[in-house]
Amino acid sequence: MQNIKYQYFNAAFILLCVFFVVTPLVFPIVVEANVYEYFNFVENIPPGSIICYDFSVMSTSRTEIEQGLLMSHEHFFKLKDVKFVAFSLTPIGPITWNIMMDLTPASIKASKTYGVDYVYLGYVPGEETGLQAFASNIRGVFGTDYFGTKLDDIPLMKNINDASVFYCISWHHWNTASVAYFARIFGDIYKKPIIVAALNALGYGQVYPYYPKYVVAATLSEKQEQYEFLLNQKYGIVGINMSYYVTRNYTSMIFIALIAVTNVAWFMEKRAKKVEKVEVVK
């Protein structure tokens, strides 16, 4: 070992970390109860159901929750014979929606047909007032979808005009206080369950009081690799969350081992130089 430069071990560790990041790998991990609860709820949505999909994510929260939202988004696309109607309560919602669609692999988007299996309507102004108007009369808020197609010309929307047709509400909003709007409107009036994916810690605290009466399932953004693991087992979906998880956890063990090895190599190299120096002096 004394002939091996300890710097090589450091280089090997760095390359290993890069490999784990750029090459998605799936390792068995512990999945917590609330992640199972969310995953199982979505999996058990009856065929023929329609999800009301609020996508009101702000650009400021993208870095923290984007990958978790992407997993939830892809999950909806993989559900057989389940459709969804999406909208946003924030002006920037349409922008982040388009970003999310761009991030979704074409192979997954191909599972559903726009206008038949899903539709994006655009921005609903007015916060709670706008949401109430949307829930009671969708055509009173939207005459067309986000792309300008008349609702009556969209097959999915032909028999949809209020919240009574939705099986559940999928809530993804930057303003976590707005969960109260959904609880009062969709929960109290229409008796629809609410599900939430990829909450940050602050959002989880604000949503928790509505669990389980209104919010029947919710997950944290910090547990998104657990959700991805379940999606991988069921649908073969592999994203970047597992790569980050492996890099954070598995490479730490390798790092400890490499520290030990490089220290041994360094001391052996130092000892060899000392012995060599003594022999030269003699």
Secondary structure by P-SEA (a helix, b strand, c coil): cccccaaaaaaaaaaaaaaaaabbbbcbbbbcaaaaaaaaaaaacccccccbbbbbcccccccccaaaaaaaaaaaaacccccbbbbbcccaaaaaaaaaaaacccccccccccccccccccccccaaaaaaaaaacccccccccccccccccccccccccccccccccccccccccaaaaaaaccccccbbbbbbccccaaaaaaacccccccccbbbbccaaaaaaaaaaaccccccaaaaaaaaacaaaaaaaaaaaaaaaaaaaaaaaaaaaaaaaac
